[in-house]
Amino acid sequence: MKINELKSTLISSKKTKRRGRGSGSGLGKTAGRGVKGQKSRSGVSINGFEGGQMPIYRRLPKRGFNNPFKTKTQSINFTMINNIIKKYNLDPTQIKEDELFNKKIFKRSKGSLKLLSVGKPDNITNLEISFASKKAIELIEKLGGKIKLTKK
C-alpha cells in the first residue's frame, strides 16, 4: 500500500462552508463581508491602503545611497590559495584569476578578486589577479615571485 492509495478519514475531507447560500447556512445574505462599502464588492484588492491616511511606505524616509559605479570585489588570501592548490591540483607557479573562475572555485558574478596578506604563501611565484594589497605584493616579491595586476 502506498500513501496515495490510503482512504481519507472524514476529518481530512471536510467540506468548505458555502457562502451566500441563505440565512440557514450561517454565512448567508452578505456572506461574511459586512454591509456595503468597497471591500464588500468583488474584484477589490487595496494593498497598502490605509483609509485615506498617508501610507506607511510613504511616511518612512528613504535611507542610504546605492552607488551604480561600485566595483564588486571578493577577498582571497594566501591560506585560501594554498588550500585551493592542494584541493584542485593547480600549478603553483602559474595562478590566474580566470583559471579560478573557469574551474568554478569563485563566481565571476560576485566580483573580481583582491589578494590580501593573510597567511604565508607556499611556492607561489607568478600570480595574475585584479587587485592586491601592498603587503601581499611585498610578500610575493620577497619570495622572488611576480604579481601582475589586471585592473588598477
C-alpha beads as a LAMMPS data file, in Angstrom:
LAMMPS data file: protein, C-alpha beads

152 atoms
151 bonds

1 atom types
1 bond types

-500.0 500.0 xlo xhi
-500.0 500.0 ylo yhi
-500.0 500.0 zlo zhi

Masses

1 110.0

Atoms # bond

1 1 1 0.000 0.000 0.000
2 1 1 1.211 3.461 -0.895
3 1 1 0.410 6.851 0.619
4 1 1 -1.676 7.870 -2.389
5 1 1 -3.774 4.694 -2.064
6 1 1 -4.894 5.459 1.515
7 1 1 -8.570 6.313 2.013
8 1 1 -9.112 9.655 3.707
9 1 1 -10.905 9.940 7.026
10 1 1 -13.903 12.215 7.463
11 1 1 -11.754 14.865 9.179
12 1 1 -9.370 15.309 6.256
13 1 1 -12.129 15.705 3.667
14 1 1 -14.103 18.388 5.488
15 1 1 -16.231 20.425 3.092
16 1 1 -15.817 24.195 2.987
17 1 1 -18.682 26.344 4.137
18 1 1 -20.632 27.661 1.135
19 1 1 -21.043 31.400 1.439
20 1 1 -24.077 33.382 0.430
21 1 1 -26.482 30.423 0.262
22 1 1 -29.323 31.544 2.528
23 1 1 -29.615 32.570 6.167
24 1 1 -29.714 28.944 7.359
25 1 1 -26.169 28.285 6.204
26 1 1 -24.660 30.659 8.763
27 1 1 -22.989 32.729 6.047
28 1 1 -25.982 33.939 4.060
29 1 1 -27.001 37.327 2.659
30 1 1 -23.703 39.308 2.837
31 1 1 -21.542 36.138 3.010
32 1 1 -19.381 37.379 5.910
33 1 1 -18.319 40.553 4.087
34 1 1 -20.212 43.016 6.254
35 1 1 -22.510 45.635 4.775
36 1 1 -21.829 47.770 1.677
37 1 1 -18.550 49.558 1.002
38 1 1 -15.606 48.896 -1.272
39 1 1 -14.433 45.734 0.497
40 1 1 -17.821 44.059 0.140
41 1 1 -17.607 44.243 -3.656
42 1 1 -15.836 41.673 -5.781
43 1 1 -12.520 42.279 -7.528
44 1 1 -11.177 44.730 -4.959
45 1 1 -7.660 44.498 -3.568
46 1 1 -6.358 47.555 -1.836
47 1 1 -2.907 46.598 -0.566
48 1 1 -1.146 49.351 1.325
49 1 1 -4.299 51.481 1.508
50 1 1 -4.800 52.910 4.993
51 1 1 -8.163 54.608 4.755
52 1 1 -7.056 57.943 3.327
53 1 1 -4.170 58.430 5.762
54 1 1 -0.657 58.632 4.320
55 1 1 0.526 55.019 3.849
56 1 1 3.487 53.785 5.901
57 1 1 5.663 53.237 2.839
58 1 1 5.291 56.947 2.019
59 1 1 5.632 58.135 5.619
60 1 1 9.004 56.471 6.182
61 1 1 12.061 58.160 4.649
62 1 1 14.307 56.562 2.064
63 1 1 17.734 55.858 3.555
64 1 1 21.199 55.432 2.140
65 1 1 22.711 55.619 -1.273
66 1 1 23.329 52.919 -3.891
67 1 1 26.369 53.703 -5.974
68 1 1 25.796 52.475 -9.558
69 1 1 29.554 52.605 -10.268
70 1 1 30.637 50.471 -7.300
71 1 1 33.155 47.736 -8.166
72 1 1 32.427 44.349 -6.632
73 1 1 35.405 42.541 -5.109
74 1 1 35.905 39.215 -3.381
75 1 1 38.765 38.836 -0.932
76 1 1 41.245 35.987 -1.285
77 1 1 44.322 35.337 0.846
78 1 1 47.426 33.142 0.892
79 1 1 45.899 30.455 3.139
80 1 1 42.962 30.152 0.735
81 1 1 45.317 29.939 -2.261
82 1 1 47.391 27.225 -0.540
83 1 1 44.226 25.187 0.147
84 1 1 42.969 25.681 -3.439
85 1 1 46.318 24.486 -4.873
86 1 1 46.114 21.303 -2.765
87 1 1 42.430 20.638 -3.443
88 1 1 42.284 21.366 -7.197
89 1 1 45.871 20.326 -8.130
90 1 1 46.727 23.713 -9.642
91 1 1 50.200 24.691 -10.801
92 1 1 51.577 26.958 -8.017
93 1 1 53.987 28.663 -10.443
94 1 1 51.172 29.999 -12.664
95 1 1 47.925 31.052 -10.965
96 1 1 45.480 33.206 -12.923
97 1 1 42.211 34.764 -11.839
98 1 1 40.437 33.480 -14.980
99 1 1 41.510 29.934 -14.132
100 1 1 39.879 30.211 -10.692
101 1 1 36.652 31.449 -12.310
102 1 1 36.677 28.826 -15.088
103 1 1 37.128 25.965 -12.595
104 1 1 34.166 27.456 -10.665
105 1 1 36.167 27.934 -7.472
106 1 1 34.901 31.536 -7.357
107 1 1 31.839 33.069 -9.003
108 1 1 32.536 35.811 -11.542
109 1 1 29.185 37.468 -10.752
110 1 1 30.318 38.210 -7.183
111 1 1 33.093 40.432 -8.487
112 1 1 36.801 40.370 -9.236
113 1 1 39.372 39.059 -6.742
114 1 1 41.563 41.033 -4.351
115 1 1 44.573 39.375 -2.727
116 1 1 45.094 40.148 0.958
117 1 1 48.141 39.194 3.023
118 1 1 46.686 36.635 5.436
119 1 1 48.855 33.591 5.996
120 1 1 52.129 32.740 4.264
121 1 1 52.448 31.908 0.560
122 1 1 53.811 28.443 -0.334
123 1 1 55.670 28.195 -3.684
124 1 1 53.601 30.958 -5.304
125 1 1 55.812 32.566 -7.957
126 1 1 53.585 34.024 -10.679
127 1 1 50.127 35.390 -9.934
128 1 1 47.694 37.235 -12.189
129 1 1 44.868 38.907 -10.253
130 1 1 42.703 42.053 -10.412
131 1 1 43.672 43.726 -7.148
132 1 1 46.190 43.124 -4.343
133 1 1 47.155 44.840 -1.108
134 1 1 50.608 46.392 -0.764
135 1 1 51.661 43.869 1.894
136 1 1 50.595 40.941 -0.310
137 1 1 52.633 42.311 -3.229
138 1 1 55.650 42.750 -0.932
139 1 1 55.370 39.182 0.383
140 1 1 55.290 37.637 -3.101
141 1 1 58.145 39.796 -4.388
142 1 1 60.200 38.984 -1.258
143 1 1 59.882 35.258 -2.151
144 1 1 61.099 36.027 -5.672
145 1 1 57.697 35.849 -7.343
146 1 1 55.922 38.199 -9.703
147 1 1 52.415 39.591 -9.432
148 1 1 50.513 41.078 -12.349
149 1 1 47.537 43.314 -11.593
150 1 1 44.929 43.280 -14.363
151 1 1 42.877 46.237 -13.016
152 1 1 44.028 49.401 -11.270

Bonds

1 1 1 2
2 1 2 3
3 1 3 4
4 1 4 5
5 1 5 6
6 1 6 7
7 1 7 8
8 1 8 9
9 1 9 10
10 1 10 11
11 1 11 12
12 1 12 13
13 1 13 14
14 1 14 15
15 1 15 16
16 1 16 17
17 1 17 18
18 1 18 19
19 1 19 20
20 1 20 21
21 1 21 22
22 1 22 23
23 1 23 24
24 1 24 25
25 1 25 26
26 1 26 27
27 1 27 28
28 1 28 29
29 1 29 30
30 1 30 31
31 1 31 32
32 1 32 33
33 1 33 34
34 1 34 35
35 1 35 36
36 1 36 37
37 1 37 38
38 1 38 39
39 1 39 40
40 1 40 41
41 1 41 42
42 1 42 43
43 1 43 44
44 1 44 45
45 1 45 46
46 1 46 47
47 1 47 48
48 1 48 49
49 1 49 50
50 1 50 51
51 1 51 52
52 1 52 53
53 1 53 54
54 1 54 55
55 1 55 56
56 1 56 57
57 1 57 58
58 1 58 59
59 1 59 60
60 1 60 61
61 1 61 62
62 1 62 63
63 1 63 64
64 1 64 65
65 1 65 66
66 1 66 67
67 1 67 68
68 1 68 69
69 1 69 70
70 1 70 71
71 1 71 72
72 1 72 73
73 1 73 74
74 1 74 75
75 1 75 76
76 1 76 77
77 1 77 78
78 1 78 79
79 1 79 80
80 1 80 81
81 1 81 82
82 1 82 83
83 1 83 84
84 1 84 85
85 1 85 86
86 1 86 87
87 1 87 88
88 1 88 89
89 1 89 90
90 1 90 91
91 1 91 92
92 1 92 93
93 1 93 94
94 1 94 95
95 1 95 96
96 1 96 97
97 1 97 98
98 1 98 99
99 1 99 100
100 1 100 101
101 1 101 102
102 1 102 103
103 1 103 104
104 1 104 105
105 1 105 106
106 1 106 107
107 1 107 108
108 1 108 109
109 1 109 110
110 1 110 111
111 1 111 112
112 1 112 113
113 1 113 114
114 1 114 115
115 1 115 116
116 1 116 117
117 1 117 118
118 1 118 119
119 1 119 120
120 1 120 121
121 1 121 122
122 1 122 123
123 1 123 124
124 1 124 125
125 1 125 126
126 1 126 127
127 1 127 128
128 1 128 129
129 1 129 130
130 1 130 131
131 1 131 132
132 1 132 133
133 1 133 134
134 1 134 135
135 1 135 136
136 1 136 137
137 1 137 138
138 1 138 139
139 1 139 140
140 1 140 141
141 1 141 142
142 1 142 143
143 1 143 144
144 1 144 145
145 1 145 146
146 1 146 147
147 1 147 148
148 1 148 149
149 1 149 150
150 1 150 151
151 1 151 152
